[in-house]
Amino acid sequence: LSAELAGDLTIAKVNIDDNPDAPGRYGVMSIPTMILFKGGQPIAKQVGAVPKGQLKAWLEGALA
């Protein structure tokens, strides 16, 4: 998805073992959790593994 949506967003992975304060700061209760940020603020959250097509639709909807 990173290549397909290049220019529209940046995808980054955060290892919670290396960043133990991140889950509490963003209300992460389970992994995987994807948080979409805009202007440095979280605007949408997707919890759990989902198929690529569903994830792409979620991202495109949130970016629209």
PQR file with spaces between the fields and no chain letter, atoms N, CA, C, O and H, PARSE charges and radii, in Angstrom:
ATOM       1  N    LEU     1       0.821   -1.201    0.000 -0.4000 1.5000
ATOM       2  CA   LEU     1       0.000    0.000    0.000 -0.0000 2.0000
ATOM       3  C    LEU     1       0.859    1.256    0.000  0.5500 1.7000
ATOM       4  O    LEU     1       0.466    2.285   -0.551 -0.5500 1.4000
ATOM       5  N    SER     2       2.007    1.172    0.607 -0.4000 1.5000
ATOM       6  CA   SER     2       2.883    2.335    0.654 -0.0000 2.0000
ATOM       7  C    SER     2       3.212    2.819   -0.751  0.5500 1.7000
ATOM       8  O    SER     2       3.189    4.022   -1.013 -0.5500 1.4000
ATOM       9  H    SER     2       2.326    0.337    1.055  0.4000 1.0000
ATOM      10  N    ALA     3       3.519    1.891   -1.660 -0.4000 1.5000
ATOM      11  CA   ALA     3       3.838    2.261   -3.035 -0.0000 2.0000
ATOM      12  C    ALA     3       2.590    2.748   -3.781  0.5500 1.7000
ATOM      13  O    ALA     3       2.664    3.705   -4.551 -0.5500 1.4000
ATOM      14  H    ALA     3       3.538    0.914   -1.447  0.4000 1.0000
ATOM      15  N    GLU     4       1.457    2.099   -3.559 -0.4000 1.5000
ATOM      16  CA   GLU     4       0.217    2.461   -4.244 -0.0000 2.0000
ATOM      17  C    GLU     4      -0.286    3.846   -3.841  0.5500 1.7000
ATOM      18  O    GLU     4      -0.876    4.554   -4.656 -0.5500 1.4000
ATOM      19  H    GLU     4       1.397    1.322   -2.933  0.4000 1.0000
ATOM      20  N    LEU     5      -0.056    4.228   -2.596 -0.4000 1.5000
ATOM      21  CA   LEU     5      -0.554    5.510   -2.094 -0.0000 2.0000
ATOM      22  C    LEU     5       0.568    6.530   -1.897  0.5500 1.7000
ATOM      23  O    LEU     5       0.397    7.526   -1.193 -0.5500 1.4000
ATOM      24  H    LEU     5       0.423    3.652   -1.934  0.4000 1.0000
ATOM      25  N    ALA     6       1.718    6.271   -2.526 -0.4000 1.5000
ATOM      26  CA   ALA     6       2.858    7.186   -2.409 -0.0000 2.0000
ATOM      27  C    ALA     6       2.438    8.588   -2.828  0.5500 1.7000
ATOM      28  O    ALA     6       1.726    8.766   -3.817 -0.5500 1.4000
ATOM      29  H    ALA     6       1.857    5.462   -3.097  0.4000 1.0000
ATOM      30  N    GLY     7       2.877    9.559   -2.080 -0.4000 1.5000
ATOM      31  CA   GLY     7       2.511   10.939   -2.357 -0.0000 2.0000
ATOM      32  C    GLY     7       1.289   11.386   -1.580  0.5500 1.7000
ATOM      33  O    GLY     7       1.097   12.580   -1.350 -0.5500 1.4000
ATOM      34  H    GLY     7       3.455    9.414   -1.277  0.4000 1.0000
ATOM      35  N    ASP     8       0.452   10.422   -1.170 -0.4000 1.5000
ATOM      36  CA   ASP     8      -0.741   10.756   -0.396 -0.0000 2.0000
ATOM      37  C    ASP     8      -0.519   10.574    1.095  0.5500 1.7000
ATOM      38  O    ASP     8      -1.126   11.267    1.912 -0.5500 1.4000
ATOM      39  H    ASP     8       0.607    9.452   -1.357  0.4000 1.0000
ATOM      40  N    LEU     9       0.365    9.628    1.450 -0.4000 1.5000
ATOM      41  CA   LEU     9       0.617    9.355    2.864 -0.0000 2.0000
ATOM      42  C    LEU     9       1.952    8.670    3.041  0.5500 1.7000
ATOM      43  O    LEU     9       2.543    8.177    2.080 -0.5500 1.4000
ATOM      44  H    LEU     9       0.859    9.065    0.787  0.4000 1.0000
ATOM      45  N    THR    10       2.424    8.642    4.270 -0.4000 1.5000
ATOM      46  CA   THR    10       3.628    7.932    4.647 -0.0000 2.0000
ATOM      47  C    THR    10       3.236    6.858    5.638  0.5500 1.7000
ATOM      48  O    THR    10       2.539    7.138    6.613 -0.5500 1.4000
ATOM      49  H    THR    10       1.943    9.043    5.051  0.4000 1.0000
ATOM      50  N    ILE    11       3.672    5.636    5.403 -0.4000 1.5000
ATOM      51  CA   ILE    11       3.385    4.536    6.324 -0.0000 2.0000
ATOM      52  C    ILE    11       4.632    4.276    7.158  0.5500 1.7000
ATOM      53  O    ILE    11       5.720    4.084    6.615 -0.5500 1.4000
ATOM      54  H    ILE    11       4.238    5.408    4.610  0.4000 1.0000
ATOM      55  N    ALA    12       4.473    4.269    8.465 -0.4000 1.5000
ATOM      56  CA   ALA    12       5.580    4.020    9.387 -0.0000 2.0000
ATOM      57  C    ALA    12       5.154    2.969   10.403  0.5500 1.7000
ATOM      58  O    ALA    12       3.981    2.884   10.767 -0.5500 1.4000
ATOM      59  H    ALA    12       3.589    4.425    8.905  0.4000 1.0000
ATOM      60  N    LYS    13       6.107    2.178   10.852 -0.4000 1.5000
ATOM      61  CA   LYS    13       5.853    1.127   11.835 -0.0000 2.0000
ATOM      62  C    LYS    13       6.553    1.506   13.138  0.5500 1.7000
ATOM      63  O    LYS    13       7.709    1.930   13.137 -0.5500 1.4000
ATOM      64  H    LYS    13       7.059    2.247   10.556  0.4000 1.0000
ATOM      65  N    VAL    14       5.834    1.344   14.247 -0.4000 1.5000
ATOM      66  CA   VAL    14       6.401    1.630   15.563 -0.0000 2.0000
ATOM      67  C    VAL    14       6.435    0.336   16.357  0.5500 1.7000
ATOM      68  O    VAL    14       5.405   -0.317   16.527 -0.5500 1.4000
ATOM      69  H    VAL    14       4.896    0.999   14.248  0.4000 1.0000
ATOM      70  N    ASN    15       7.590   -0.032   16.836 -0.4000 1.5000
ATOM      71  CA   ASN    15       7.743   -1.223   17.664 -0.0000 2.0000
ATOM      72  C    ASN    15       7.442   -0.829   19.113  0.5500 1.7000
ATOM      73  O    ASN    15       8.168   -0.030   19.704 -0.5500 1.4000
ATOM      74  H    ASN    15       8.426    0.498   16.698  0.4000 1.0000
ATOM      75  N    ILE    16       6.370   -1.388   19.683 -0.4000 1.5000
ATOM      76  CA   ILE    16       5.988   -0.986   21.040 -0.0000 2.0000
ATOM      77  C    ILE    16       6.967   -1.479   22.098  0.5500 1.7000
ATOM      78  O    ILE    16       6.988   -0.944   23.207 -0.5500 1.4000
ATOM      79  H    ILE    16       5.780   -2.037   19.203  0.4000 1.0000
ATOM      80  N    ASP    17       7.782   -2.492   21.781 -0.4000 1.5000
ATOM      81  CA   ASP    17       8.813   -2.913   22.719 -0.0000 2.0000
ATOM      82  C    ASP    17       9.900   -1.851   22.835  0.5500 1.7000
ATOM      83  O    ASP    17      10.466   -1.652   23.909 -0.5500 1.4000
ATOM      84  H    ASP    17       7.764   -2.927   20.881  0.4000 1.0000
ATOM      85  N    ASP    18      10.189   -1.169   21.728 -0.4000 1.5000
ATOM      86  CA   ASP    18      11.190   -0.097   21.723 -0.0000 2.0000
ATOM      87  C    ASP    18      10.608    1.243   22.147  0.5500 1.7000
ATOM      88  O    ASP    18      11.351    2.152   22.517 -0.5500 1.4000
ATOM      89  H    ASP    18       9.729   -1.331   20.855  0.4000 1.0000
ATOM      90  N    ASN    19       9.293    1.373   22.098 -0.4000 1.5000
ATOM      91  CA   ASN    19       8.588    2.622   22.433 -0.0000 2.0000
ATOM      92  C    ASN    19       7.419    2.323   23.367  0.5500 1.7000
ATOM      93  O    ASN    19       6.263    2.458   22.966 -0.5500 1.4000
ATOM      94  H    ASN    19       8.689    0.634   21.798  0.4000 1.0000
ATOM      95  N    PRO    20       7.701    1.918   24.613 -0.5600 1.5000
ATOM      96  CA   PRO    20       6.627    1.465   25.508  0.2800 2.0000
ATOM      97  C    PRO    20       5.618    2.530   25.918  0.5500 1.7000
ATOM      98  O    PRO    20       4.544    2.186   26.411 -0.5500 1.4000
ATOM      99  N    ASP    21       5.924    3.802   25.731 -0.4000 1.5000
ATOM     100  CA   ASP    21       4.961    4.856   26.084 -0.0000 2.0000
ATOM     101  C    ASP    21       3.924    5.100   24.988  0.5500 1.7000
ATOM     102  O    ASP    21       2.866    5.667   25.260 -0.5500 1.4000
ATOM     103  H    ASP    21       6.797    4.081   25.330  0.4000 1.0000
ATOM     104  N    ALA    22       4.210    4.684   23.761 -0.4000 1.5000
ATOM     105  CA   ALA    22       3.312    4.947   22.634 -0.0000 2.0000
ATOM     106  C    ALA    22       1.922    4.340   22.805  0.5500 1.7000
ATOM     107  O    ALA    22       0.943    5.040   22.546 -0.5500 1.4000
ATOM     108  H    ALA    22       5.069    4.223   23.540  0.4000 1.0000
ATOM     109  N    PRO    23       1.771    3.081   23.225 -0.5600 1.5000
ATOM     110  CA   PRO    23       0.406    2.529   23.359  0.2800 2.0000
ATOM     111  C    PRO    23      -0.479    3.321   24.320  0.5500 1.7000
ATOM     112  O    PRO    23      -1.650    3.560   24.024 -0.5500 1.4000
ATOM     113  N    GLY    24       0.056    3.723   25.442 -0.4000 1.5000
ATOM     114  CA   GLY    24      -0.728    4.508   26.399 -0.0000 2.0000
ATOM     115  C    GLY    24      -1.083    5.880   25.865  0.5500 1.7000
ATOM     116  O    GLY    24      -2.184    6.380   26.097 -0.5500 1.4000
ATOM     117  H    GLY    24       1.008    3.530   25.682  0.4000 1.0000
ATOM     118  N    ARG    25      -0.162    6.482   25.160 -0.4000 1.5000
ATOM     119  CA   ARG    25      -0.378    7.826   24.616 -0.0000 2.0000
ATOM     120  C    ARG    25      -1.489    7.834   23.575  0.5500 1.7000
ATOM     121  O    ARG    25      -2.223    8.815   23.458 -0.5500 1.4000
ATOM     122  H    ARG    25       0.733    6.076   24.971  0.4000 1.0000
ATOM     123  N    TYR    26      -1.619    6.734   22.809 -0.4000 1.5000
ATOM     124  CA   TYR    26      -2.601    6.702   21.727 -0.0000 2.0000
ATOM     125  C    TYR    26      -3.741    5.726   21.965  0.5500 1.7000
ATOM     126  O    TYR    26      -4.522    5.463   21.050 -0.5500 1.4000
ATOM     127  H    TYR    26      -1.023    5.937   22.904  0.4000 1.0000
ATOM     128  N    GLY    27      -3.854    5.184   23.166 -0.4000 1.5000
ATOM     129  CA   GLY    27      -4.972    4.319   23.500 -0.0000 2.0000
ATOM     130  C    GLY    27      -4.965    2.983   22.788  0.5500 1.7000
ATOM     131  O    GLY    27      -6.026    2.437   22.486 -0.5500 1.4000
ATOM     132  H    GLY    27      -3.220    5.397   23.909  0.4000 1.0000
ATOM     133  N    VAL    28      -3.786    2.449   22.514 -0.4000 1.5000
ATOM     134  CA   VAL    28      -3.673    1.160   21.833 -0.0000 2.0000
ATOM     135  C    VAL    28      -3.872    0.049   22.855  0.5500 1.7000
ATOM     136  O    VAL    28      -3.121   -0.060   23.824 -0.5500 1.4000
ATOM     137  H    VAL    28      -2.924    2.893   22.759  0.4000 1.0000
ATOM     138  N    MET    29      -4.897   -0.778   22.628 -0.4000 1.5000
ATOM     139  CA   MET    29      -5.209   -1.880   23.541 -0.0000 2.0000
ATOM     140  C    MET    29      -4.798   -3.227   22.976  0.5500 1.7000
ATOM     141  O    MET    29      -4.625   -4.182   23.732 -0.5500 1.4000
ATOM     142  H    MET    29      -5.507   -0.690   21.841  0.4000 1.0000
ATOM     143  N    SER    30      -4.637   -3.325   21.651 -0.4000 1.5000
ATOM     144  CA   SER    30      -4.215   -4.577   21.033 -0.0000 2.0000
ATOM     145  C    SER    30      -3.435   -4.269   19.763  0.5500 1.7000
ATOM     146  O    SER    30      -3.527   -3.181   19.194 -0.5500 1.4000
ATOM     147  H    SER    30      -4.778   -2.548   21.037  0.4000 1.0000
ATOM     148  N    ILE    31      -2.669   -5.258   19.341 -0.4000 1.5000
ATOM     149  CA   ILE    31      -1.915   -5.098   18.108 -0.0000 2.0000
ATOM     150  C    ILE    31      -2.335   -6.181   17.129  0.5500 1.7000
ATOM     151  O    ILE    31      -2.601   -7.309   17.543 -0.5500 1.4000
ATOM     152  H    ILE    31      -2.594   -6.142   19.803  0.4000 1.0000
ATOM     153  N    PRO    32      -2.399   -5.875   15.870 -0.5600 1.5000
ATOM     154  CA   PRO    32      -1.984   -4.615   15.249  0.2800 2.0000
ATOM     155  C    PRO    32      -3.049   -3.524   15.380  0.5500 1.7000
ATOM     156  O    PRO    32      -4.250   -3.794   15.372 -0.5500 1.4000
ATOM     157  N    THR    33      -2.579   -2.312   15.498 -0.4000 1.5000
ATOM     158  CA   THR    33      -3.434   -1.126   15.468 -0.0000 2.0000
ATOM     159  C    THR    33      -2.801   -0.136   14.512  0.5500 1.7000
ATOM     160  O    THR    33      -1.604    0.139   14.601 -0.5500 1.4000
ATOM     161  H    THR    33      -1.604   -2.092   15.505  0.4000 1.0000
ATOM     162  N    MET    34      -3.588    0.399   13.602 -0.4000 1.5000
ATOM     163  CA   MET    34      -3.096    1.417   12.685 -0.0000 2.0000
ATOM     164  C    MET    34      -3.793    2.724   13.040  0.5500 1.7000
ATOM     165  O    MET    34      -5.017    2.787   13.159 -0.5500 1.4000
ATOM     166  H    MET    34      -4.560    0.176   13.530  0.4000 1.0000
ATOM     167  N    ILE    35      -2.986    3.758   13.204 -0.4000 1.5000
ATOM     168  CA   ILE    35      -3.518    5.087   13.517 -0.0000 2.0000
ATOM     169  C    ILE    35      -3.131    6.016   12.384  0.5500 1.7000
ATOM     170  O    ILE    35      -1.964    6.092   11.998 -0.5500 1.4000
ATOM     171  H    ILE    35      -1.992    3.707   13.107  0.4000 1.0000
ATOM     172  N    LEU    36      -4.107    6.714   11.859 -0.4000 1.5000
ATOM     173  CA   LEU    36      -3.869    7.673   10.787 -0.0000 2.0000
ATOM     174  C    LEU    36      -3.761    9.066   11.399  0.5500 1.7000
ATOM     175  O    LEU    36      -4.652    9.521   12.115 -0.5500 1.4000
ATOM     176  H    LEU    36      -5.055    6.652   12.172  0.4000 1.0000
ATOM     177  N    PHE    37      -2.658    9.724   11.101 -0.4000 1.5000
ATOM     178  CA   PHE    37      -2.409   11.072   11.613 -0.0000 2.0000
ATOM     179  C    PHE    37      -2.517   12.075   10.479  0.5500 1.7000
ATOM     180  O    PHE    37      -2.142   11.792    9.341 -0.5500 1.4000
ATOM     181  H    PHE    37      -1.933    9.354   10.519  0.4000 1.0000
ATOM     182  N    LYS    38      -3.032   13.242   10.804 -0.4000 1.5000
ATOM     183  CA   LYS    38      -3.078   14.355    9.861 -0.0000 2.0000
ATOM     184  C    LYS    38      -2.702   15.605   10.639  0.5500 1.7000
ATOM     185  O    LYS    38      -3.322   15.921   11.655 -0.5500 1.4000
ATOM     186  H    LYS    38      -3.336   13.472   11.728  0.4000 1.0000
ATOM     187  N    GLY    39      -1.707   16.304   10.170 -0.4000 1.5000
ATOM     188  CA   GLY    39      -1.245   17.495   10.883 -0.0000 2.0000
ATOM     189  C    GLY    39      -0.720   17.166   12.266  0.5500 1.7000
ATOM     190  O    GLY    39      -0.794   17.998   13.170 -0.5500 1.4000
ATOM     191  H    GLY    39      -1.203   16.048    9.345  0.4000 1.0000
ATOM     192  N    GLY    40      -0.189   15.963   12.445 -0.4000 1.5000
ATOM     193  CA   GLY    40       0.367   15.556   13.724 -0.0000 2.0000
ATOM     194  C    GLY    40      -0.650   15.051   14.731  0.5500 1.7000
ATOM     195  O    GLY    40      -0.284   14.683   15.848 -0.5500 1.4000
ATOM     196  H    GLY    40      -0.129   15.287   11.711  0.4000 1.0000
ATOM     197  N    GLN    41      -1.922   15.028   14.355 -0.4000 1.5000
ATOM     198  CA   GLN    41      -2.979   14.589   15.262 -0.0000 2.0000
ATOM     199  C    GLN    41      -3.637   13.314   14.735  0.5500 1.7000
ATOM     200  O    GLN    41      -3.861   13.189   13.530 -0.5500 1.4000
ATOM     201  H    GLN    41      -2.220   15.327   13.448  0.4000 1.0000
ATOM     202  N    PRO    42      -3.951   12.362   15.627 -0.5600 1.5000
ATOM     203  CA   PRO    42      -4.646   11.157   15.173  0.2800 2.0000
ATOM     204  C    PRO    42      -6.069   11.496   14.732  0.5500 1.7000
ATOM     205  O    PRO    42      -6.806   12.183   15.439 -0.5500 1.4000
ATOM     206  N    ILE    43      -6.447   10.991   13.527 -0.4000 1.5000
ATOM     207  CA   ILE    43      -7.786   11.280   13.011 -0.0000 2.0000
ATOM     208  C    ILE    43      -8.617   10.022   12.798  0.5500 1.7000
ATOM     209  O    ILE    43      -9.837   10.104   12.659 -0.5500 1.4000
ATOM     210  H    ILE    43      -5.848   10.433   12.953  0.4000 1.0000
ATOM     211  N    ALA    44      -7.966    8.847   12.769 -0.4000 1.5000
ATOM     212  CA   ALA    44      -8.699    7.598   12.559 -0.0000 2.0000
ATOM     213  C    ALA    44      -7.868    6.443   13.096  0.5500 1.7000
ATOM     214  O    ALA    44      -6.640    6.516   13.143 -0.5500 1.4000
ATOM     215  H    ALA    44      -6.975    8.780   12.882  0.4000 1.0000
ATOM     216  N    LYS    45      -8.557    5.364   13.504 -0.4000 1.5000
ATOM     217  CA   LYS    45      -7.880    4.198   14.052 -0.0000 2.0000
ATOM     218  C    LYS    45      -8.512    2.930   13.507  0.5500 1.7000
ATOM     219  O    LYS    45      -9.736    2.826   13.423 -0.5500 1.4000
ATOM     220  H    LYS    45      -9.554    5.305   13.466  0.4000 1.0000
ATOM     221  N    GLN    46      -7.675    1.959   13.136 -0.4000 1.5000
ATOM     222  CA   GLN    46      -8.117    0.645   12.662 -0.0000 2.0000
ATOM     223  C    GLN    46      -7.447   -0.396   13.559  0.5500 1.7000
ATOM     224  O    GLN    46      -6.219   -0.452   13.632 -0.5500 1.4000
ATOM     225  H    GLN    46      -6.681    2.043   13.204  0.4000 1.0000
ATOM     226  N    VAL    47      -8.238   -1.210   14.233 -0.4000 1.5000
ATOM     227  CA   VAL    47      -7.705   -2.228   15.132 -0.0000 2.0000
ATOM     228  C    VAL    47      -7.906   -3.602   14.526  0.5500 1.7000
ATOM     229  O    VAL    47      -8.987   -3.930   14.038 -0.5500 1.4000
ATOM     230  H    VAL    47      -9.235   -1.164   14.173  0.4000 1.0000
ATOM     231  N    GLY    48      -6.852   -4.398   14.563 -0.4000 1.5000
ATOM     232  CA   GLY    48      -6.928   -5.760   14.063 -0.0000 2.0000
ATOM     233  C    GLY    48      -6.443   -5.884   12.633  0.5500 1.7000
ATOM     234  O    GLY    48      -6.374   -4.905   11.889 -0.5500 1.4000
ATOM     235  H    GLY    48      -5.974   -4.132   14.960  0.4000 1.0000
ATOM     236  N    ALA    49      -6.109   -7.103   12.271 -0.4000 1.5000
ATOM     237  CA   ALA    49      -5.659   -7.376   10.906 -0.0000 2.0000
ATOM     238  C    ALA    49      -6.855   -7.377    9.964  0.5500 1.7000
ATOM     239  O    ALA    49      -7.898   -7.954   10.271 -0.5500 1.4000
ATOM     240  H    ALA    49      -6.165   -7.898   12.875  0.4000 1.0000
ATOM     241  N    VAL    50      -6.698   -6.732    8.829 -0.4000 1.5000
ATOM     242  CA   VAL    50      -7.753   -6.679    7.823 -0.0000 2.0000
ATOM     243  C    VAL    50      -7.129   -6.943    6.456  0.5500 1.7000
ATOM     244  O    VAL    50      -5.932   -6.722    6.273 -0.5500 1.4000
ATOM     245  H    VAL    50      -5.851   -6.263    8.580  0.4000 1.0000
ATOM     246  N    PRO    51      -7.922   -7.413    5.494 -0.5600 1.5000
ATOM     247  CA   PRO    51      -7.407   -7.627    4.140  0.2800 2.0000
ATOM     248  C    PRO    51      -6.925   -6.315    3.514  0.5500 1.7000
ATOM     249  O    PRO    51      -7.400   -5.235    3.865 -0.5500 1.4000
ATOM     250  N    LYS    52      -5.982   -6.429    2.589 -0.4000 1.5000
ATOM     251  CA   LYS    52      -5.393   -5.264    1.934 -0.0000 2.0000
ATOM     252  C    LYS    52      -6.454   -4.349    1.325  0.5500 1.7000
ATOM     253  O    LYS    52      -6.378   -3.131    1.490 -0.5500 1.4000
ATOM     254  H    LYS    52      -5.596   -7.307    2.304  0.4000 1.0000
ATOM     255  N    GLY    53      -7.428   -4.902    0.636 -0.4000 1.5000
ATOM     256  CA   GLY    53      -8.462   -4.090    0.001 -0.0000 2.0000
ATOM     257  C    GLY    53      -9.262   -3.282    1.007  0.5500 1.7000
ATOM     258  O    GLY    53      -9.591   -2.121    0.759 -0.5500 1.4000
ATOM     259  H    GLY    53      -7.490   -5.891    0.502  0.4000 1.0000
ATOM     260  N    GLN    54      -9.573   -3.889    2.130 -0.4000 1.5000
ATOM     261  CA   GLN    54     -10.331   -3.190    3.174 -0.0000 2.0000
ATOM     262  C    GLN    54      -9.475   -2.091    3.796  0.5500 1.7000
ATOM     263  O    GLN    54      -9.974   -1.001    4.074 -0.5500 1.4000
ATOM     264  H    GLN    54      -9.307   -4.831    2.331  0.4000 1.0000
ATOM     265  N    LEU    55      -8.205   -2.366    4.013 -0.4000 1.5000
ATOM     266  CA   LEU    55      -7.306   -1.363    4.586 -0.0000 2.0000
ATOM     267  C    LEU    55      -7.135   -0.191    3.629  0.5500 1.7000
ATOM     268  O    LEU    55      -7.134    0.964    4.056 -0.5500 1.4000
ATOM     269  H    LEU    55      -7.800   -3.252    3.787  0.4000 1.0000
ATOM     270  N    LYS    56      -6.990   -0.479    2.344 -0.4000 1.5000
ATOM     271  CA   LYS    56      -6.844    0.589    1.347 -0.0000 2.0000
ATOM     272  C    LYS    56      -8.107    1.449    1.298  0.5500 1.7000
ATOM     273  O    LYS    56      -8.020    2.675    1.226 -0.5500 1.4000
ATOM     274  H    LYS    56      -6.991   -1.417    1.997  0.4000 1.0000
ATOM     275  N    ALA    57      -9.273    0.818    1.337 -0.4000 1.5000
ATOM     276  CA   ALA    57     -10.536    1.565    1.328 -0.0000 2.0000
ATOM     277  C    ALA    57     -10.650    2.447    2.568  0.5500 1.7000
ATOM     278  O    ALA    57     -11.115    3.583    2.481 -0.5500 1.4000
ATOM     279  H    ALA    57      -9.344   -0.178    1.395  0.4000 1.0000
ATOM     280  N    TRP    58     -10.228    1.931    3.720 -0.4000 1.5000
ATOM     281  CA   TRP    58     -10.254    2.706    4.966 -0.0000 2.0000
ATOM     282  C    TRP    58      -9.357    3.930    4.841  0.5500 1.7000
ATOM     283  O    TRP    58      -9.758    5.039    5.193 -0.5500 1.4000
ATOM     284  H    TRP    58      -9.850    1.008    3.791  0.4000 1.0000
ATOM     285  N    LEU    59      -8.140    3.726    4.338 -0.4000 1.5000
ATOM     286  CA   LEU    59      -7.203    4.842    4.187 -0.0000 2.0000
ATOM     287  C    LEU    59      -7.730    5.880    3.206  0.5500 1.7000
ATOM     288  O    LEU    59      -7.706    7.077    3.491 -0.5500 1.4000
ATOM     289  H    LEU    59      -7.815    2.825    4.052  0.4000 1.0000
ATOM     290  N    GLU    60      -8.203    5.424    2.056 -0.4000 1.5000
ATOM     291  CA   GLU    60      -8.708    6.363    1.055 -0.0000 2.0000
ATOM     292  C    GLU    60      -9.923    7.128    1.566  0.5500 1.7000
ATOM     293  O    GLU    60     -10.070    8.317    1.283 -0.5500 1.4000
ATOM     294  H    GLU    60      -8.222    4.451    1.825  0.4000 1.0000
ATOM     295  N    GLY    61     -10.795    6.455    2.319 -0.4000 1.5000
ATOM     296  CA   GLY    61     -11.953    7.129    2.891 -0.0000 2.0000
ATOM     297  C    GLY    61     -11.553    8.178    3.919  0.5500 1.7000
ATOM     298  O    GLY    61     -12.132    9.264    3.965 -0.5500 1.4000
ATOM     299  H    GLY    61     -10.675    5.489    2.549  0.4000 1.0000
ATOM     300  N    ALA    62     -10.571    7.856    4.733 -0.4000 1.5000
ATOM     301  CA   ALA    62     -10.118    8.789    5.757 -0.0000 2.0000
ATOM     302  C    ALA    62      -9.386    9.964    5.150  0.5500 1.7000
ATOM     303  O    ALA    62      -9.409   11.061    5.707 -0.5500 1.4000
ATOM     304  H    ALA    62     -10.101    6.974    4.696  0.4000 1.0000
ATOM     305  N    LEU    63      -8.732    9.754    4.010 -0.4000 1.5000
ATOM     306  CA   LEU    63      -7.991   10.830    3.363 -0.0000 2.0000
ATOM     307  C    LEU    63      -8.879   11.738    2.511  0.5500 1.7000
ATOM     308  O    LEU    63      -8.485   12.853    2.168 -0.5500 1.4000
ATOM     309  H    LEU    63      -8.713    8.863    3.557  0.4000 1.0000
ATOM     310  N    ALA    64     -10.073   11.260    2.173 -0.4000 1.5000
ATOM     311  CA   ALA    64     -10.971   12.032    1.300 -0.0000 2.0000
ATOM     312  C    ALA    64     -11.522   13.265    1.982  0.5500 1.7000
ATOM     313  O    ALA    64     -12.290   14.014    1.378 -0.5500 1.4000
ATOM     314  H    ALA    64     -10.393   10.355    2.452  0.4000 1.0000
